[in-house]
Structures are given as C-alpha cells and as structure tokens.
Amino acid sequence: MAGIGGIAQGMGPHLRKIADWCNLHGFPPLHALVVRNKEGDPGDGYRRCAATSGDWRLDVRECIAFRGYPTDLR
C-alpha cells in the first residue's frame, strides 16, 4: 500500500529508514505498525531496530496515541 514494491524480508531498508527517522525526531516507532501477514507481529528483527522500546505492543499503542507526527513533509 505504501507503493514500495517487492516483498520485504526482515526489516528491509525502507522500514529501517522509517525507524531511523522516528528515532532522530524522538517519535514513537511507526514501523511498529507493520506486521507479518500470517503471524500478525513484526518479526524477529523488530527489537534490534532504532526507536523501539523492546515491547512491540507498547510501541503500537504509543504510535496510535501520538499526535506529534508532522502532517506535511514537503
């Protein structure tokens, strides 16, 4: 849906960029909202990525509640 194309294996470079961006700005990790199709969780590499708390469910709740993401990235 993001228009990236291809099937990501692991975090992949696209999700890593999102994680790094969130970490740089002190935002909750938006990549927490990306999950594996069958398992419904983010997979093994998630906890090793920037900006994660180590608790995926907590990160998801923080992403949903956070109101500080920019609305215009031009």
N, C-alpha and C positions, 0 to 999 in steps of 0.2 A: 504494500500500500504506500510505502514511502518512495516508490519509484526507483529503488536502488538496483534491482535486478539481481538474479542469481540466488543461490541458496547459501546462506552463511553457515559456516561450521565454526563452532566456538564463538567467541566474542566478535571476531571479524574486525576489519579496520573501521567500518562505519560505526559500529557500536562503541568501539574504543574511542573514536573522536568525540562522540556524544558524552561518554563518561569523562573524558579529559576536560571538555568544555564545562560540564556541570561542576567538576572538581575545582577548576580555575575560578569559577564565579561563586563558589560556596553554595550551589544549588543542590537539592536532593537529586539522586541519580536517575535521570529519565530512562536510562537503559534498563532499569528495573521493570519497566512495563513491557519489555519484550521477552516472550517466553517460548519454550519449545512446544510444538504443536501437540504431540501426544501426551507429554508429561505435564504440561501446564506450569512449568517452573523455568528459571533462566539457565539452568545447566551448571556444570562444574566450574567453569572459568569465572563465573559471576563474582564470587567473593574476592578474587585476586585483582579486581579492576578498581581503578580510581573512583573515589567518591562513595563507594559502598560502605555501609556500616557493618557488614557481615551478616546482617539479619534481613534477608530478602523481603519478608512480609512487612517489616517495619519500613524499609525503603519504599515499598509500593505505597503504603499509607501516607508517608511523608510527601511523595510525589503528587498524590491526588489532593492533599490538603494545601500544598504550597501555592501561594498566589503571586510569587515574585518573578516567575519566568517572564522574559520580555515578550511582548506581543508583536513587535515589529523588528525584524533582524536585518533590515536593509542597510 
